[in-house]
Amino acid sequence: MPMITKDERFAYEAAGDPDATPLIFLHGIGGAARAWRHQLATFGNRFRAIAWDMPGYGGSAPLASVSIAALADALQRFIEQLGVSRPILVGHSIGGMIVQKWLVQSPKLARAVVLAQTSPAFGKADGDWQKSFIAARLGPLDRGETMKSLAPSLVKELVGDDPDPSGMELARECMASVPEASYRAMMLALIGFDERSTLKDISVPTLLLSGSKDNNAPAPMMAKTATYIPSSKYVELPGIGHLANLERPHAFDEALGQFLNSVATKA
């Protein structure tokens, strides 16, 4: 069982030697620190594996104003709070967007990064696709649904073939527990996000990890993104949707482990 910690600003779960290389996991909009428990167990024997609760999630206080830039600033405060240096960051979905924005501000502070099932852009605030995406996700809440009532259908539409039952139970649990205000704020924070022009400036080893059945961060888009990042590796997990670490935790851990091994040999 990972250690659960609540500090002044951020709550998080951690496993492993406090003096080992820090490996920090950032969850997506429907997630939580506990969504990474399988990874904390897997990698806690080699790293100081840490999963944060994003601001507004779990025991972490919400931000006064939510944007990807503000979340990247929060990530920097979290890293400072932990007192770690040269972490490896694993960002899933919006967590990967936060990592991208943080890299612009702190290009040399990471040892390596993993951009898992994420995108370098969400497009324009007045774009039709973006409007329909937000409406589809926030409309049910406007009509009186709750995160708890929506969780089963939201999770089902995110996953691919034959997902792990216990992983799906945890995914539904995490989704159901997201505060509605946080879910709304994070969805709106996506609009206008665009770091495509800064991909060429990412100077640390980078793994782009996609799922072949992911409709939110489609594999072809992620493969193309990888071509703009100088020190990148692209891995596609077959049959997997948007929640790889919960759908197929062993496949996710194997891909991540191979990348971590390659980073360690270069360190």
C-alpha positions in Angstrom: 0.0 0.0 0.0 1.5 3.4 -1.0 2.1 6.1 1.6 -0.7 8.7 1.4 0.5 12.2 2.3 -1.2 15.5 2.6 1.0 18.5 2.7 0.1 22.2 2.9 -0.6 22.5 -0.8 -0.8 19.0 -2.4 -1.9 15.5 -1.5 0.0 12.6 -3.1 0.7 8.9 -2.8 4.3 7.6 -2.8 6.2 4.4 -2.7 9.9 3.5 -2.7 13.2 4.8 -1.3 13.0 8.6 -0.6 16.6 8.9 -1.9 16.0 7.1 -5.2 15.4 8.9 -8.5 12.0 10.6 -8.4 9.3 9.3 -10.8 6.3 11.6 -10.7 2.9 10.5 -12.2 0.3 13.1 -13.2 -3.3 11.9 -13.8 -6.0 13.0 -16.3 -9.2 14.9 -15.8 -11.1 11.9 -14.6 -8.3 10.5 -12.5 -6.6 10.8 -9.1 -3.4 9.9 -7.4 -4.8 6.5 -6.6 -5.2 5.7 -10.3 -1.4 5.1 -10.3 -1.3 2.6 -7.5 -0.3 -0.3 -9.8 2.6 1.8 -11.2 3.7 2.9 -7.7 3.9 -0.8 -6.7 5.7 -1.7 -9.9 8.3 1.0 -9.9 8.6 1.7 -6.2 11.4 -0.9 -6.0 13.7 1.2 -8.2 12.4 4.8 -7.9 10.8 7.2 -5.5 7.4 6.7 -7.2 5.0 9.6 -6.5 1.5 10.3 -7.8 0.0 13.7 -7.1 -3.6 14.7 -6.7 -4.0 17.6 -9.2 -5.2 20.9 -7.6 -8.9 20.4 -6.9 -8.6 16.6 -6.6 -8.4 14.4 -3.5 -6.7 16.4 -0.7 -5.2 19.1 -3.0 -6.8 22.5 -2.7 -8.3 23.9 -6.0 -6.6 26.8 -7.8 -8.3 30.2 -7.7 -8.2 30.3 -11.5 -7.6 27.2 -13.6 -5.5 27.1 -16.8 -2.8 24.8 -18.1 -0.2 27.5 -17.3 -1.5 27.8 -13.7 -1.4 24.0 -13.4 2.2 24.0 -14.7 3.1 26.5 -12.0 1.4 24.2 -9.5 3.5 21.3 -10.7 6.6 23.3 -10.1 5.5 24.1 -6.5 4.7 20.4 -6.0 8.2 19.5 -7.1 9.7 22.1 -4.8 7.4 20.8 -2.0 8.8 17.3 -2.5 12.4 18.7 -2.4 13.4 16.6 -5.4 15.7 17.3 -8.3 15.8 16.1 -11.9 12.5 14.1 -11.7 11.2 11.8 -14.5 7.6 13.0 -15.2 4.8 10.8 -16.5 1.9 12.9 -17.6 -1.4 11.3 -18.8 -3.9 13.2 -20.9 -4.2 16.7 -19.3 -1.3 15.7 -17.1 0.8 15.4 -20.3 -0.3 18.9 -21.3 0.8 20.2 -17.9 4.2 18.6 -18.4 4.5 20.2 -21.8 3.8 23.6 -20.4 6.1 23.0 -17.5 8.9 22.1 -19.9 8.6 25.5 -21.6 9.2 27.1 -18.2 11.8 24.6 -16.9 13.4 23.0 -19.9 16.4 21.5 -18.1 14.9 20.4 -14.8 13.6 17.0 -15.8 15.7 13.9 -16.3 13.1 12.6 -18.8 9.4 12.8 -19.6 6.6 10.5 -20.7 3.7 12.0 -22.6 1.0 9.3 -22.3 -2.1 9.6 -24.4 -2.0 13.3 -24.6 -1.9 16.1 -27.2 0.2 19.1 -28.0 -2.9 21.2 -28.8 -6.6 21.3 -28.2 -7.4 24.0 -30.7 -9.3 27.2 -30.8 -11.9 28.4 -28.3 -14.3 29.1 -31.2 -13.6 25.8 -33.0 -16.7 23.7 -33.7 -15.0 20.4 -32.6 -13.9 21.9 -29.3 -17.3 23.4 -28.7 -19.0 20.0 -29.3 -16.4 18.2 -27.2 -17.0 20.4 -24.2 -20.8 20.4 -24.7 -20.9 16.6 -24.8 -19.0 16.3 -21.5 -20.6 19.2 -19.6 -24.1 19.0 -21.0 -25.2 16.0 -18.8 -24.0 17.9 -15.7 -26.0 20.9 -16.8 -29.0 18.7 -17.1 -28.7 17.4 -13.5 -26.5 14.3 -13.8 -23.7 13.9 -11.3 -20.1 12.7 -11.6 -21.1 9.5 -9.8 -24.1 8.8 -12.1 -22.0 9.6 -15.2 -18.8 7.7 -14.2 -19.8 4.2 -15.7 -20.6 5.6 -19.1 -17.7 8.1 -19.2 -15.2 5.4 -18.4 -16.8 2.9 -20.8 -16.4 5.3 -23.8 -12.7 5.9 -23.0 -11.5 2.3 -23.0 -10.5 -0.2 -25.7 -10.6 -4.0 -26.0 -10.9 -6.3 -22.9 -9.9 -3.9 -20.2 -8.7 -5.2 -16.8 -11.8 -5.5 -14.5 -10.1 -4.2 -11.4 -8.6 -1.3 -13.3 -12.0 -0.4 -14.6 -13.5 -0.5 -11.1 -10.7 1.9 -10.0 -11.3 4.1 -13.1 -15.0 4.4 -12.3 -14.2 5.1 -8.6 -11.8 7.9 -9.5 -14.2 9.4 -12.1 -17.1 9.3 -9.6 -15.1 11.1 -7.0 -14.0 14.1 -9.1 -15.6 17.2 -7.8 -17.9 18.6 -10.4 -16.4 22.1 -10.1 -12.9 20.6 -10.8 -14.1 18.6 -13.7 -15.8 21.6 -15.3 -12.7 23.8 -14.7 -10.3 21.3 -16.1 -12.4 20.7 -19.2 -12.6 24.5 -19.9 -8.8 24.8 -19.3 -8.2 22.6 -22.4 -9.6 25.2 -24.8 -6.9 27.0 -26.6 -4.1 24.9 -25.3 -1.4 24.8 -28.0 2.3 23.9 -27.5 3.0 22.6 -31.0 5.5 25.3 -31.6 7.6 24.3 -28.6 7.9 20.6 -29.3 11.2 21.2 -31.1 12.6 22.7 -27.9 12.0 19.7 -25.7 15.6 18.7 -24.9 15.2 15.7 -22.6 14.5 12.0 -23.5 10.8 11.7 -24.2 8.5 8.7 -24.6 5.2 9.3 -26.4 2.9 6.4 -25.5 -0.4 5.9 -27.3 -3.3 3.5 -27.5 -4.5 2.2 -30.9 -8.1 2.6 -29.8 -7.7 6.0 -28.1 -10.3 8.4 -29.6 -9.3 11.3 -27.3 -5.5 11.3 -28.2 -5.5 9.3 -31.5 -2.4 7.2 -32.1 -1.7 8.8 -35.6 -1.7 12.3 -34.0 0.7 11.1 -31.3 3.0 9.4 -33.8 3.2 12.7 -35.7 3.9 14.6 -32.5 6.8 12.4 -31.8 8.5 13.5 -35.1 8.8 17.1 -33.8 10.5 16.2 -30.6 14.3 15.7 -31.0 15.0 13.0 -28.4 11.7 11.1 -28.6 10.6 7.5 -28.8 7.1 6.5 -29.9 5.3 3.4 -28.6 1.7 2.4 -29.6 -0.1 -0.1 -27.4 -2.5 -2.2 -29.5 -6.2 -2.5 -28.5 -5.9 0.1 -25.8 -8.1 3.1 -25.4 -7.4 6.3 -23.3 -6.8 4.8 -19.9 -3.8 2.5 -20.7 -2.4 2.3 -17.1 -5.7 1.1 -15.8 -6.9 -0.9 -18.9 -3.7 -2.9 -19.4 -1.4 -2.1 -16.5 1.1 -4.7 -17.3 1.5 -3.5 -20.9 1.7 0.1 -19.8 4.3 -0.8 -17.1 6.4 -2.8 -19.6 6.5 0.1 -22.1 7.4 2.5 -19.3 9.9 0.2 -17.8 11.8 -0.2 -21.1 12.0 3.5 -21.5 13.2 4.0 -17.9 15.9 1.4 -18.5 17.0 3.3 -21.6 17.1 6.5 -19.7 19.1 4.9 -16.9 21.8 3.6 -19.2 22.3 7.1 -20.6 22.4 8.8 -17.2 
